[in-house]
């Protein structure tokens, strides 16, 4: 019917797109590892740091600009991450030492204290592992989004072209990793797919896979027609309800720090949105009164080179 159209498979284009598919796989894997050690609210707050990496990547690759208001919103994002980490560590220490304070005397108190030290060390080690995976995830995500936008501009990919190559090149790698790295024993399958919940789990996986197709298409469209930074900021704002749901529906600790970090992250997102709107008005109508001046130039060498080649 011609509703979905995409270009035919090309080996040369596939070779150039394959590193981007590897970055997508790395982004997915590191996000699951980070969620293994961190709570959902902390994960979503730290994910906002990716916006800063993408914004300055756009300055280097696409000649983007960063205004003073955008810089201030980035500072709020960093502050929200610091608050979230502080609240997470404080909660871990409180849980570890809460039962050890004021209990017993002499040998008993020393024994309880050493137990609290061991528990605190274990929880801090778990959090540190989560922060490392989160850092790697931010780097993978920023590199993936910037590389995808760069490749889309160079190859003039449409949205379904991007979705086609992304999924086609990722599936073989994921299948190979699953077959060689995962345990396919009967015991492990029974553990992950218990008979009582097997149908709902498989149904959820199928629905998640179908949803990922729409996410892949809309992500490619958003990156192509807007900017990588705008795409990441919209994603960050969408994650704020997820952070709140983590406090409500999951076992995430509800503390002043965690709630405050979510609030600061939300304010930073609003400030960035206002900064982009003012920047857009300034680029259309010149340097209007109250418009934040770009700190960095708006046209990169690669963008200018592409325009010159089109003119010739």
FENWO-V412502 format. One record per pair of residues at least 12 apart in sequence whose C-alpha atoms are under 8 Angstrom apart, sorted by the first residue. I is the first residue (numbers start at 0). GAP is how many residues later the second one is. Records with the same first field share a line. If there is no record, write none. Layout:
I = GAP  GAP
This chain:
3 = 156
4 = 155
5 = 152  154  155  158
6 = 154
13 = 151  155
16 = 134  148  149
17 = 151
19 = 124  127  128  146
20 = 145  146  148  149
21 = 148
22 = 117  118  120  121
23 = 116  117  120  146
24 = 145  149
25 = 111  114
26 = 110  111  113  114  117
29 = 103  104  106  107
30 = 102  103  106
32 = 97  100
33 = 95  96  97  98  99  100  103
34 = 95
35 = 94
36 = 89  90  92  93
37 = 89  92  93
38 = 207  213
39 = 202  203  206  212
40 = 201  202  203  205  206  211  217  221
41 = 39  42  43  46  201  216
42 = 91
43 = 192  195  196  198  199
44 = 32  35  36  39  195  198  216  217  220
45 = 35  88
46 = 87  91  189
47 = 29  185  188  217
48 = 25  28  29  32  89
49 = 88  89  91  92  182
50 = 23  91  178  181  182
51 = 22
52 = 86  89
53 = 88  89  91  92  174  175  178
54 = 173  174
56 = 85  89
57 = 88  170  171
58 = 237  238  239  241
59 = 240
60 = 89  239  241
61 = 237  238  240  241
62 = 234  235  236  237  238  240
63 = 232  233  234  235  236
64 = 229  230  231  232  233
65 = 228  229  230
66 = 208  212  225  226  227  228
67 = 224  225  226  227
68 = 202  203  206  223
69 = 201  202  205  206
72 = 195  196  198  199
73 = 194  198
75 = 188  189  191  192
76 = 187  188  191
78 = 182  185
79 = 180  181  182  184  185
80 = 180
82 = 174  175  177  178
83 = 173  174  177
85 = 171
86 = 168  169  170  171
87 = 170
88 = 35  38
90 = 162
91 = 28  31  32
92 = 27  30
95 = 20  21  23  24
96 = 16  19  20  23
99 = 12  13  16
100 = 12
144 = 78  83
145 = 82
148 = 74  75  79
151 = 72
152 = 71
157 = 63
158 = 58  59  61  62  65
159 = 57
161 = 55  58
162 = 50  53  54  57
218 = 12
232 = 36  39
235 = 33
236 = 29  32
239 = 22  25  26
242 = 19
243 = 18
274 = 17
277 = 13  14
278 = 12  13  14
